[in-house]
Amino acid sequence: MSLPNMHHAEPIPDAAKAEIDRLLQSGDLFRYTSATASPVTLLEAEFAQMMGSKYALAVSSCSAALFLSLKALALPRDARVLIPGFTFAAVPSAVLHADCLPVLCEVGDNYRIDMDDFAAKLPNVSAVIVSHMRGHTSDMDAIMGLCDAAGIPVIEDAAHSLGTLWHGRKIGTIGRIGCFSFQSYKMINAGEGGILVTDDADLVARAVIMSGAYEHNWTKHPVLQEAFAQHQNTLPLYNLRMGNLSAAVIRPQLPELARRVTDGLSGHDHVAAQLNRSAWIDVPAPLAPETRAPDSIQFNVQGVTDAQVLDFVAAAKAEGVTVQVFGLSNDNARAFWNWQFIPDLPELPQTRAMLMRACDVRLPVHLTRAEQDTVADILLSAAEASFGETLAYGT
Ligand SMILES: *Cc1c(COP(=O)(O)O)cnc(C)c1O
C-alpha cells in the first residue's frame, strides 16, 4: 500500500474560503482596520475560551510569542533563561532575541526534562521556558513546584502540544504564559502563526502593545483597559501581529481540534504498540498524568551502532517512510551542538546520547489504520534488515 504525502496536513475546512473571499473583496486584511471584531480578535476570544484562559494574543509565530513572553516579563538584559537541551533552534534564538541568555538543561531518553539537572540549574536563572518537544510533556508538577517555590516564572512552549492534557488540565495553561504554533506541521495549520495565552492582565497588556498595537489600537482588545493605559508610549513596538487571512484559516479549524487529537493519539498508540514488539525499538511511555496529542512518533533504537542506525534510516526511506534521527542528520535544528550562535555553548552528554538514537517519524492524524500499519511494517522490516545481525551475534 502506498503512503500519502506525510508532510501534508488535512484540507482547510471550506468555511475558510467564504471568509477569505470576503476579506479579499474588502481588502480588510489588517487586524486593527476594523472598528468591530476583526477575524484576529475573534480568534483570540475563541482560543482563550477553548483553553479556559482569560486572555489570548495572536501573533506571527510561536517564536514571536516566546519572544514577547520574555519581553512582557520585563527581565533585565542578560537574564538567564532555563530551556531544555532538546528543543527547536528557534527557542534559544527567541531567548537571545529578548536580550537574555539561554541556559540549557539535560533531557532524558524519554525526551523530557531531566529534573535533577533542572533543579541544579534553577537557582541561577530568572525564568524558565519548558519546551514540550514533539508534544512530550515534562513533569509539570515537579517543575511548577520548584519554580513556584523559587518565584521563577514559567513560560510553556506548547507549540506542538495543542490538545495535550496534564492531570486533565490543558497544556499551555499551567505556567504563567503558554505559547502555541500554527505552522503547517502543528495540530492547526495556517502555514505560519502563533498565539499566547495567560491569565495575567498586565502581562498580556504589555505583550499586546509590544506585538504592535500602536497608538490606541489596544482599545480593540476586549480585555482590561486599565492594564493598557499605564503602558502607553513606554514600550517598544516589535510588530509581530497576525493578519486577518491567517485568522480566517485558523478559526474553522478550532472545532476540528478534538477529533484531530483523538485520531492522532489513537494512530500513535496503534503504531507504538507494534514498534514496541521489536527488540531494537523502544517508544517511551507518557508520564502518568499526561494525555498526549501526537501527530508524529518518536522512538529510540537500542543496542546498535551509528552505521546500523543510518542503514535503518536508508531502508525505511527506500520503502517510503522518512525517519529523522535528530543527532545523525546534517545540521539538524534540534541538535543543541548546532546552536553555535549561543555564547559558551555547553556540552550535554545525556541529551547528546539520546539525540544519537532518537528517531522521529511524522504520523499525520489523517492516516487510515491501513496506512498506519504500513508505516509500522516498513519500520519493523527496516529494523529487522539493519539490526538483525546485532541480535544474532549478541550485543
Ligand atoms: C514548531 C515549534 C516552535 C516554533 O514555532 P513557530 O511557530 O514556527 O515559530 C517552537 N517550539 C517547538 C517545541 C516547536 O515544535
Boltz pocket constraint, residues with backbone or C-beta under 6 A from the ligand:
constraints:
  - pocket:
      binder: B
      contacts: [[A, 60], [A, 61], [A, 62], [A, 63], [A, 64], [A, 87], [A, 88], [A, 90], [A, 91], [A, 131], [A, 132], [A, 133], [A, 134], [A, 157], [A, 158], [A, 159], [A, 160], [A, 180], [A, 181], [A, 182], [A, 183], [A, 193], [A, 194]]
      max_distance: 6.0
